[in-house]
Amino acid sequence: RVAEGAAEGFAAFGPRAEWDVCAAAVLVAEAGGSVTRLDGGGLRFNQPNPSWRGVAGSNGRVHPELLRVLAGA
């Protein structure tokens, strides 16, 4: 929904494996958006531990605000 412009942001709080995230992250990035870990760090693929404790995706314009709101959640 973020990549097509129907939503401004999205967050997933549970553990996410890189193979569950990589295609959506590419689509959002190619559409001009941002996808990061919940702490704002970038997603690094093909690592020994292929999971993260949540991700946030946005249209890019609202990403700093999304991360700020999520930090208080």
N, CA, C and O atoms as a CHARMM CRD file, in Angstrom:
* protein
*
  292
    1    1 ARG  N      0.83000  -1.19300   0.00000 PROA 1      0.00000
    2    1 ARG  CA     0.00000   0.00000   0.00000 PROA 1      0.00000
    3    1 ARG  C      0.86900   1.24900   0.00000 PROA 1      0.00000
    4    1 ARG  O      0.49800   2.25400  -0.60700 PROA 1      0.00000
    5    2 VAL  N      2.01100   1.20700   0.66400 PROA 2      0.00000
    6    2 VAL  CA     2.90700   2.36400   0.68200 PROA 2      0.00000
    7    2 VAL  C      3.50000   2.59300  -0.70700 PROA 2      0.00000
    8    2 VAL  O      3.52900   3.73000  -1.17800 PROA 2      0.00000
    9    3 ALA  N      3.96800   1.55000  -1.36300 PROA 3      0.00000
   10    3 ALA  CA     4.59600   1.68500  -2.68000 PROA 3      0.00000
   11    3 ALA  C      3.63600   2.24300  -3.72200 PROA 3      0.00000
   12    3 ALA  O      4.05900   2.96500  -4.62400 PROA 3      0.00000
   13    4 GLU  N      2.35000   1.91900  -3.61400 PROA 4      0.00000
   14    4 GLU  CA     1.39400   2.42200  -4.59200 PROA 4      0.00000
   15    4 GLU  C      0.83100   3.78700  -4.21300 PROA 4      0.00000
   16    4 GLU  O      0.05100   4.36300  -4.97100 PROA 4      0.00000
   17    5 GLY  N      1.21600   4.31500  -3.04200 PROA 5      0.00000
   18    5 GLY  CA     0.75000   5.63300  -2.63000 PROA 5      0.00000
   19    5 GLY  C     -0.56800   5.62100  -1.88900 PROA 5      0.00000
   20    5 GLY  O     -1.12600   6.68400  -1.61800 PROA 5      0.00000
   21    6 ALA  N     -1.08600   4.43700  -1.54900 PROA 6      0.00000
   22    6 ALA  CA    -2.36800   4.34400  -0.84900 PROA 6      0.00000
   23    6 ALA  C     -2.21600   4.49000   0.66200 PROA 6      0.00000
   24    6 ALA  O     -3.20900   4.66300   1.37000 PROA 6      0.00000
   25    7 ALA  N     -0.98300   4.42200   1.16000 PROA 7      0.00000
   26    7 ALA  CA    -0.71100   4.60200   2.59400 PROA 7      0.00000
   27    7 ALA  C      0.57800   5.40200   2.72400 PROA 7      0.00000
   28    7 ALA  O      1.46700   5.30700   1.87800 PROA 7      0.00000
   29    8 GLU  N      0.67100   6.18800   3.79100 PROA 8      0.00000
   30    8 GLU  CA     1.88100   6.98400   4.01600 PROA 8      0.00000
   31    8 GLU  C      2.95300   6.21000   4.75900 PROA 8      0.00000
   32    8 GLU  O      4.14300   6.47400   4.58600 PROA 8      0.00000
   33    9 GLY  N      2.54000   5.25100   5.59000 PROA 9      0.00000
   34    9 GLY  CA     3.52300   4.52000   6.36100 PROA 9      0.00000
   35    9 GLY  C      2.98700   3.19500   6.85300 PROA 9      0.00000
   36    9 GLY  O      1.78500   2.93100   6.82000 PROA 9      0.00000
   37   10 PHE  N      3.90400   2.37500   7.30500 PROA 10     0.00000
   38   10 PHE  CA     3.58100   1.03800   7.79400 PROA 10     0.00000
   39   10 PHE  C      4.64500   0.63700   8.80700 PROA 10     0.00000
   40   10 PHE  O      5.81600   0.98400   8.65600 PROA 10     0.00000
   41   11 ALA  N      4.24000  -0.08700   9.83000 PROA 11     0.00000
   42   11 ALA  CA     5.19200  -0.62900  10.79700 PROA 11     0.00000
   43   11 ALA  C      4.80200  -2.05000  11.15200 PROA 11     0.00000
   44   11 ALA  O      3.62000  -2.36800  11.28600 PROA 11     0.00000
   45   12 ALA  N      5.79700  -2.89100  11.30300 PROA 12     0.00000
   46   12 ALA  CA     5.61000  -4.26100  11.77000 PROA 12     0.00000
   47   12 ALA  C      6.52800  -4.43300  12.97300 PROA 12     0.00000
   48   12 ALA  O      7.73000  -4.18200  12.87900 PROA 12     0.00000
   49   13 PHE  N      5.97600  -4.85600  14.09200 PROA 13     0.00000
   50   13 PHE  CA     6.73800  -4.89500  15.33200 PROA 13     0.00000
   51   13 PHE  C      7.36300  -6.24600  15.64400 PROA 13     0.00000
   52   13 PHE  O      8.36600  -6.30500  16.35600 PROA 13     0.00000
   53   14 GLY  N      6.81400  -7.29900  15.14700 PROA 14     0.00000
   54   14 GLY  CA     7.34100  -8.62100  15.45300 PROA 14     0.00000
   55   14 GLY  C      8.59600  -8.92400  14.67300 PROA 14     0.00000
   56   14 GLY  O      9.00700  -8.13300  13.82400 PROA 14     0.00000
   57   15 PRO  N      9.20700 -10.05000  14.94500 PROA 15     0.00000
   58   15 PRO  CA    10.40500 -10.42200  14.19600 PROA 15     0.00000
   59   15 PRO  C     10.07600 -10.60300  12.71700 PROA 15     0.00000
   60   15 PRO  O      9.03900 -11.16300  12.36300 PROA 15     0.00000
   61   16 ARG  N     10.96200 -10.12700  11.87300 PROA 16     0.00000
   62   16 ARG  CA    10.79700 -10.23800  10.43100 PROA 16     0.00000
   63   16 ARG  C     12.07900 -10.79400   9.83600 PROA 16     0.00000
   64   16 ARG  O     13.16800 -10.28800  10.10500 PROA 16     0.00000
   65   17 ALA  N     11.94800 -11.82500   9.03600 PROA 17     0.00000
   66   17 ALA  CA    13.10000 -12.38800   8.33400 PROA 17     0.00000
   67   17 ALA  C     13.34000 -11.58100   7.06100 PROA 17     0.00000
   68   17 ALA  O     12.40100 -11.04900   6.46900 PROA 17     0.00000
   69   18 GLU  N     14.58900 -11.49300   6.64800 PROA 18     0.00000
   70   18 GLU  CA    14.91200 -10.67900   5.47600 PROA 18     0.00000
   71   18 GLU  C     14.14100 -11.11000   4.23600 PROA 18     0.00000
   72   18 GLU  O     13.78900 -10.25800   3.42000 PROA 18     0.00000
   73   19 TRP  N     13.86800 -12.39000   4.06500 PROA 19     0.00000
   74   19 TRP  CA    13.14300 -12.84000   2.88300 PROA 19     0.00000
   75   19 TRP  C     11.67300 -12.43200   2.92000 PROA 19     0.00000
   76   19 TRP  O     11.00000 -12.45400   1.89000 PROA 19     0.00000
   77   20 ASP  N     11.17400 -12.06300   4.08800 PROA 20     0.00000
   78   20 ASP  CA     9.80000 -11.56100   4.19100 PROA 20     0.00000
   79   20 ASP  C      9.71300 -10.07100   3.87900 PROA 20     0.00000
   80   20 ASP  O      8.62500  -9.54700   3.64300 PROA 20     0.00000
   81   21 VAL  N     10.84400  -9.39600   3.87700 PROA 21     0.00000
   82   21 VAL  CA    10.88300  -7.94000   3.77600 PROA 21     0.00000
   83   21 VAL  C     11.49500  -7.45300   2.46800 PROA 21     0.00000
   84   21 VAL  O     11.11900  -6.38700   1.98000 PROA 21     0.00000
   85   22 CYS  N     12.42300  -8.20100   1.88900 PROA 22     0.00000
   86   22 CYS  CA    13.25000  -7.66500   0.81000 PROA 22     0.00000
   87   22 CYS  C     12.45900  -7.20400  -0.41300 PROA 22     0.00000
   88   22 CYS  O     12.76000  -6.13700  -0.94700 PROA 22     0.00000
   89   23 ALA  N     11.48500  -7.94000  -0.87200 PROA 23     0.00000
   90   23 ALA  CA    10.73300  -7.52300  -2.06400 PROA 23     0.00000
   91   23 ALA  C      9.94800  -6.24000  -1.79800 PROA 23     0.00000
   92   23 ALA  O      9.95300  -5.32400  -2.62100 PROA 23     0.00000
   93   24 ALA  N      9.28000  -6.17500  -0.66200 PROA 24     0.00000
   94   24 ALA  CA     8.52700  -4.96900  -0.32700 PROA 24     0.00000
   95   24 ALA  C      9.45300  -3.77400  -0.15300 PROA 24     0.00000
   96   24 ALA  O      9.10800  -2.66400  -0.55800 PROA 24     0.00000
   97   25 ALA  N     10.61800  -3.98100   0.44200 PROA 25     0.00000
   98   25 ALA  CA    11.58100  -2.89200   0.64100 PROA 25     0.00000
   99   25 ALA  C     12.04200  -2.33300  -0.70400 PROA 25     0.00000
  100   25 ALA  O     12.18200  -1.11900  -0.85100 PROA 25     0.00000
  101   26 VAL  N     12.27700  -3.20000  -1.67800 PROA 26     0.00000
  102   26 VAL  CA    12.68400  -2.74500  -3.00800 PROA 26     0.00000
  103   26 VAL  C     11.54900  -1.95400  -3.66500 PROA 26     0.00000
  104   26 VAL  O     11.79100  -0.89500  -4.24400 PROA 26     0.00000
  105   27 LEU  N     10.33100  -2.45400  -3.58200 PROA 27     0.00000
  106   27 LEU  CA     9.19800  -1.74900  -4.18500 PROA 27     0.00000
  107   27 LEU  C      9.01300  -0.36000  -3.58000 PROA 27     0.00000
  108   27 LEU  O      8.81400   0.61700  -4.30200 PROA 27     0.00000
  109   28 VAL  N      9.07900  -0.27800  -2.26300 PROA 28     0.00000
  110   28 VAL  CA     8.91100   1.01800  -1.59100 PROA 28     0.00000
  111   28 VAL  C     10.05800   1.95600  -1.96300 PROA 28     0.00000
  112   28 VAL  O      9.82500   3.12800  -2.25900 PROA 28     0.00000
  113   29 ALA  N     11.28300   1.45700  -1.95300 PROA 29     0.00000
  114   29 ALA  CA    12.43400   2.29300  -2.30300 PROA 29     0.00000
  115   29 ALA  C     12.35100   2.78500  -3.74400 PROA 29     0.00000
  116   29 ALA  O     12.62900   3.95300  -4.01400 PROA 29     0.00000
  117   30 GLU  N     11.97800   1.92400  -4.65700 PROA 30     0.00000
  118   30 GLU  CA    11.86000   2.32200  -6.06500 PROA 30     0.00000
  119   30 GLU  C     10.74400   3.33800  -6.28500 PROA 30     0.00000
  120   30 GLU  O     10.78400   4.11500  -7.23900 PROA 30     0.00000
  121   31 ALA  N      9.75500   3.32900  -5.40600 PROA 31     0.00000
  122   31 ALA  CA     8.66300   4.29800  -5.48400 PROA 31     0.00000
  123   31 ALA  C      9.02700   5.62200  -4.79600 PROA 31     0.00000
  124   31 ALA  O      8.22600   6.55600  -4.76700 PROA 31     0.00000
  125   32 GLY  N     10.25800   5.68800  -4.23700 PROA 32     0.00000
  126   32 GLY  CA    10.71100   6.91400  -3.59100 PROA 32     0.00000
  127   32 GLY  C     10.56900   6.93600  -2.08800 PROA 32     0.00000
  128   32 GLY  O     10.80600   7.96500  -1.45600 PROA 32     0.00000
  129   33 GLY  N     10.18500   5.80900  -1.50500 PROA 33     0.00000
  130   33 GLY  CA     9.98200   5.74400  -0.06200 PROA 33     0.00000
  131   33 GLY  C     11.20300   5.25000   0.68600 PROA 33     0.00000
  132   33 GLY  O     12.28500   5.10200   0.11800 PROA 33     0.00000
  133   34 SER  N     11.00800   4.99800   1.97100 PROA 34     0.00000
  134   34 SER  CA    12.07600   4.52500   2.85300 PROA 34     0.00000
  135   34 SER  C     11.60700   3.31500   3.63500 PROA 34     0.00000
  136   34 SER  O     10.44200   3.23200   4.02300 PROA 34     0.00000
  137   35 VAL  N     12.50700   2.38000   3.86500 PROA 35     0.00000
  138   35 VAL  CA    12.25300   1.22800   4.72800 PROA 35     0.00000
  139   35 VAL  C     13.47800   1.05700   5.61500 PROA 35     0.00000
  140   35 VAL  O     14.60200   0.96500   5.12100 PROA 35     0.00000
  141   36 THR  N     13.25900   1.01500   6.92200 PROA 36     0.00000
  142   36 THR  CA    14.34700   0.87400   7.89200 PROA 36     0.00000
  143   36 THR  C     13.91400  -0.07100   9.00000 PROA 36     0.00000
  144   36 THR  O     12.76500  -0.50700   9.06200 PROA 36     0.00000
  145   37 ARG  N     14.86900  -0.37400   9.87500 PROA 37     0.00000
  146   37 ARG  CA    14.50200  -1.01800  11.12900 PROA 37     0.00000
  147   37 ARG  C     13.75800   0.01600  11.96100 PROA 37     0.00000
  148   37 ARG  O     13.75800   1.19900  11.62000 PROA 37     0.00000
  149   38 LEU  N     13.12800  -0.41100  13.03700 PROA 38     0.00000
  150   38 LEU  CA    12.35800   0.51800  13.87100 PROA 38     0.00000
  151   38 LEU  C     13.23400   1.58300  14.52200 PROA 38     0.00000
  152   38 LEU  O     12.75000   2.65700  14.87900 PROA 38     0.00000
  153   39 ASP  N     14.52800   1.28400  14.67700 PROA 39     0.00000
  154   39 ASP  CA    15.43800   2.27600  15.26000 PROA 39     0.00000
  155   39 ASP  C     15.99500   3.23400  14.21300 PROA 39     0.00000
  156   39 ASP  O     16.81700   4.09300  14.53200 PROA 39     0.00000
  157   40 GLY  N     15.55100   3.09200  12.96700 PROA 40     0.00000
  158   40 GLY  CA    16.00600   3.96500  11.89300 PROA 40     0.00000
  159   40 GLY  C     17.21100   3.44400  11.13300 PROA 40     0.00000
  160   40 GLY  O     17.60900   4.02000  10.12000 PROA 40     0.00000
  161   41 GLY  N     17.79000   2.36300  11.61500 PROA 41     0.00000
  162   41 GLY  CA    18.94200   1.77700  10.93100 PROA 41     0.00000
  163   41 GLY  C     18.53600   1.10900   9.62800 PROA 41     0.00000
  164   41 GLY  O     17.40300   0.65600   9.46600 PROA 41     0.00000
  165   42 GLY  N     19.47000   1.06100   8.71800 PROA 42     0.00000
  166   42 GLY  CA    19.21000   0.45000   7.42300 PROA 42     0.00000
  167   42 GLY  C     19.06200  -1.05700   7.49400 PROA 42     0.00000
  168   42 GLY  O     19.49000  -1.69800   8.45400 PROA 42     0.00000
  169   43 LEU  N     18.45500  -1.60000   6.47300 PROA 43     0.00000
  170   43 LEU  CA    18.29800  -3.05000   6.36700 PROA 43     0.00000
  171   43 LEU  C     19.50800  -3.60100   5.62200 PROA 43     0.00000
  172   43 LEU  O     19.78700  -3.19100   4.49500 PROA 43     0.00000
  173   44 ARG  N     20.21900  -4.52100   6.24400 PROA 44     0.00000
  174   44 ARG  CA    21.36100  -5.16700   5.60800 PROA 44     0.00000
  175   44 ARG  C     20.98600  -6.61500   5.35100 PROA 44     0.00000
  176   44 ARG  O     20.64000  -7.35400   6.27300 PROA 44     0.00000
  177   45 PHE  N     21.05800  -7.00500   4.10300 PROA 45     0.00000
  178   45 PHE  CA    20.66600  -8.34900   3.70400 PROA 45     0.00000
  179   45 PHE  C     21.88300  -9.27800   3.63300 PROA 45     0.00000
  180   45 PHE  O     23.02700  -8.82600   3.59000 PROA 45     0.00000
  181   46 ASN  N     21.60600 -10.58300   3.62100 PROA 46     0.00000
  182   46 ASN  CA    22.63100 -11.62700   3.53400 PROA 46     0.00000
  183   46 ASN  C     23.60700 -11.57800   4.70100 PROA 46     0.00000
  184   46 ASN  O     24.81800 -11.70900   4.52000 PROA 46     0.00000
  185   47 GLN  N     23.07000 -11.39100   5.89100 PROA 47     0.00000
  186   47 GLN  CA    23.86400 -11.37700   7.10900 PROA 47     0.00000
  187   47 GLN  C     23.70700 -12.71800   7.83500 PROA 47     0.00000
  188   47 GLN  O     22.75300 -13.44900   7.56500 PROA 47     0.00000
  189   48 PRO  N     24.61700 -13.05300   8.74500 PROA 48     0.00000
  190   48 PRO  CA    24.49500 -14.32300   9.48600 PROA 48     0.00000
  191   48 PRO  C     23.17300 -14.44800  10.23800 PROA 48     0.00000
  192   48 PRO  O     22.61400 -15.54200  10.31700 PROA 48     0.00000
  193   49 ASN  N     22.66300 -13.34400  10.79200 PROA 49     0.00000
  194   49 ASN  CA    21.35800 -13.34800  11.45700 PROA 49     0.00000
  195   49 ASN  C     20.38000 -12.62600  10.53400 PROA 49     0.00000
  196   49 ASN  O     20.38900 -11.39600  10.49100 PROA 49     0.00000
  197   50 PRO  N     19.53800 -13.34900   9.79600 PROA 50     0.00000
  198   50 PRO  CA    18.70100 -12.73300   8.76500 PROA 50     0.00000
  199   50 PRO  C     17.36800 -12.17900   9.27800 PROA 50     0.00000
  200   50 PRO  O     16.38300 -12.17700   8.54100 PROA 50     0.00000
  201   51 SER  N     17.32200 -11.71100  10.52500 PROA 51     0.00000
  202   51 SER  CA    16.04400 -11.18100  11.01200 PROA 51     0.00000
  203   51 SER  C     16.23300  -9.87700  11.76100 PROA 51     0.00000
  204   51 SER  O     17.31600  -9.56500  12.25600 PROA 51     0.00000
  205   52 TRP  N     15.14300  -9.12700  11.82800 PROA 52     0.00000
  206   52 TRP  CA    15.11000  -7.85000  12.53500 PROA 52     0.00000
  207   52 TRP  C     13.93300  -7.85900  13.48000 PROA 52     0.00000
  208   52 TRP  O     12.98800  -8.62300  13.28800 PROA 52     0.00000
  209   53 ARG  N     13.97600  -7.03000  14.48600 PROA 53     0.00000
  210   53 ARG  CA    12.88800  -6.89700  15.44800 PROA 53     0.00000
  211   53 ARG  C     11.96300  -5.77900  14.99300 PROA 53     0.00000
  212   53 ARG  O     11.78900  -4.78900  15.70400 PROA 53     0.00000
  213   54 GLY  N     11.37600  -5.92600  13.83100 PROA 54     0.00000
  214   54 GLY  CA    10.43000  -4.96400  13.29600 PROA 54     0.00000
  215   54 GLY  C     11.02500  -4.08300  12.22000 PROA 54     0.00000
  216   54 GLY  O     12.23700  -3.87700  12.15800 PROA 54     0.00000
  217   55 VAL  N     10.13700  -3.56200  11.36300 PROA 55     0.00000
  218   55 VAL  CA    10.53000  -2.66400  10.27900 PROA 55     0.00000
  219   55 VAL  C      9.50200  -1.55200  10.15900 PROA 55     0.00000
  220   55 VAL  O      8.35600  -1.68900  10.58800 PROA 55     0.00000
  221   56 ALA  N      9.94000  -0.44700   9.56600 PROA 56     0.00000
  222   56 ALA  CA     9.05300   0.67800   9.27800 PROA 56     0.00000
  223   56 ALA  C      9.25800   1.07400   7.82800 PROA 56     0.00000
  224   56 ALA  O     10.39000   1.16400   7.35200 PROA 56     0.00000
  225   57 GLY  N      8.17100   1.30600   7.14100 PROA 57     0.00000
  226   57 GLY  CA     8.23000   1.75200   5.75600 PROA 57     0.00000
  227   57 GLY  C      7.34700   2.96900   5.58200 PROA 57     0.00000
  228   57 GLY  O      6.30300   3.09000   6.22200 PROA 57     0.00000
  229   58 SER  N      7.77300   3.87100   4.70900 PROA 58     0.00000
  230   58 SER  CA     6.96700   5.07900   4.48900 PROA 58     0.00000
  231   58 SER  C      7.20100   5.61900   3.09200 PROA 58     0.00000
  232   58 SER  O      8.02300   5.10800   2.33200 PROA 58     0.00000
  233   59 ASN  N      6.45300   6.66700   2.77500 PROA 59     0.00000
  234   59 ASN  CA     6.63000   7.33900   1.49400 PROA 59     0.00000
  235   59 ASN  C      7.91400   8.16400   1.46900 PROA 59     0.00000
  236   59 ASN  O      8.22300   8.78400   0.45100 PROA 59     0.00000
  237   60 GLY  N      8.65200   8.18500   2.54400 PROA 60     0.00000
  238   60 GLY  CA     9.90700   8.92200   2.63700 PROA 60     0.00000
  239   60 GLY  C      9.72500  10.27900   3.29500 PROA 60     0.00000
  240   60 GLY  O     10.53300  10.66900   4.13800 PROA 60     0.00000
  241   61 ARG  N      8.69700  10.98900   2.93200 PROA 61     0.00000
  242   61 ARG  CA     8.44800  12.32700   3.49700 PROA 61     0.00000
  243   61 ARG  C      8.08900  12.25600   4.97300 PROA 61     0.00000
  244   61 ARG  O      8.45800  13.14700   5.73800 PROA 61     0.00000
  245   62 VAL  N      7.38100  11.22000   5.38500 PROA 62     0.00000
  246   62 VAL  CA     6.92900  11.12700   6.77600 PROA 62     0.00000
  247   62 VAL  C      7.80000  10.19300   7.61800 PROA 62     0.00000
  248   62 VAL  O      7.48600   9.93900   8.78100 PROA 62     0.00000
  249   63 HSD  N      8.87800   9.68500   7.04900 PROA 63     0.00000
  250   63 HSD  CA     9.66000   8.66400   7.74800 PROA 63     0.00000
  251   63 HSD  C     10.23300   9.14200   9.08400 PROA 63     0.00000
  252   63 HSD  O     10.11500   8.42100  10.07400 PROA 63     0.00000
  253   64 PRO  N     10.84400  10.31700   9.15500 PROA 64     0.00000
  254   64 PRO  CA    11.34100  10.75200  10.47400 PROA 64     0.00000
  255   64 PRO  C     10.22100  10.84700  11.52700 PROA 64     0.00000
  256   64 PRO  O     10.41700  10.45200  12.67700 PROA 64     0.00000
  257   65 GLU  N      9.07600  11.35700  11.14200 PROA 65     0.00000
  258   65 GLU  CA     7.95200  11.46800  12.07300 PROA 65     0.00000
  259   65 GLU  C      7.41800  10.08700  12.44700 PROA 65     0.00000
  260   65 GLU  O      7.08300   9.85200  13.60800 PROA 65     0.00000
  261   66 LEU  N      7.33600   9.18200  11.49000 PROA 66     0.00000
  262   66 LEU  CA     6.88800   7.81300  11.76300 PROA 66     0.00000
  263   66 LEU  C      7.80500   7.15900  12.79700 PROA 66     0.00000
  264   66 LEU  O      7.32400   6.55200  13.75400 PROA 66     0.00000
  265   67 LEU  N      9.12400   7.27800  12.61000 PROA 67     0.00000
  266   67 LEU  CA    10.06300   6.68300  13.55800 PROA 67     0.00000
  267   67 LEU  C      9.92700   7.31900  14.94000 PROA 67     0.00000
  268   67 LEU  O     10.02900   6.63000  15.95500 PROA 67     0.00000
  269   68 ARG  N      9.69700   8.62600  14.97800 PROA 68     0.00000
  270   68 ARG  CA     9.52900   9.31000  16.26100 PROA 68     0.00000
  271   68 ARG  C      8.30300   8.78700  16.99300 PROA 68     0.00000
  272   68 ARG  O      8.36400   8.50600  18.19000 PROA 68     0.00000
  273   69 VAL  N      7.19200   8.65400  16.27900 PROA 69     0.00000
  274   69 VAL  CA     5.96000   8.13700  16.88400 PROA 69     0.00000
  275   69 VAL  C      6.15200   6.69700  17.34500 PROA 69     0.00000
  276   69 VAL  O      5.71200   6.33100  18.43500 PROA 69     0.00000
  277   70 LEU  N      6.80200   5.88500  16.53000 PROA 70     0.00000
  278   70 LEU  CA     7.01900   4.48000  16.88400 PROA 70     0.00000
  279   70 LEU  C      7.94400   4.32900  18.07900 PROA 70     0.00000
  280   70 LEU  O      7.81100   3.37100  18.84100 PROA 70     0.00000
  281   71 ALA  N      8.87300   5.25200  18.25900 PROA 71     0.00000
  282   71 ALA  CA     9.78800   5.18400  19.39300 PROA 71     0.00000
  283   71 ALA  C      9.03200   5.34800  20.71900 PROA 71     0.00000
  284   71 ALA  O      9.46800   4.85000  21.75700 PROA 71     0.00000
  285   72 GLY  N      7.91400   6.04000  20.67000 PROA 72     0.00000
  286   72 GLY  CA     7.10400   6.22100  21.87100 PROA 72     0.00000
  287   72 GLY  C      6.05500   5.14500  22.05700 PROA 72     0.00000
  288   72 GLY  O      5.32400   5.15300  23.04700 PROA 72     0.00000
  289   73 ALA  N      5.97300   4.21700  21.11100 PROA 73     0.00000
  290   73 ALA  CA     4.92900   3.18100  21.17300 PROA 73     0.00000
  291   73 ALA  C      5.29100   2.07500  22.13000 PROA 73     0.00000
  292   73 ALA  O      4.52200   1.12800  22.29800 PROA 73     0.00000
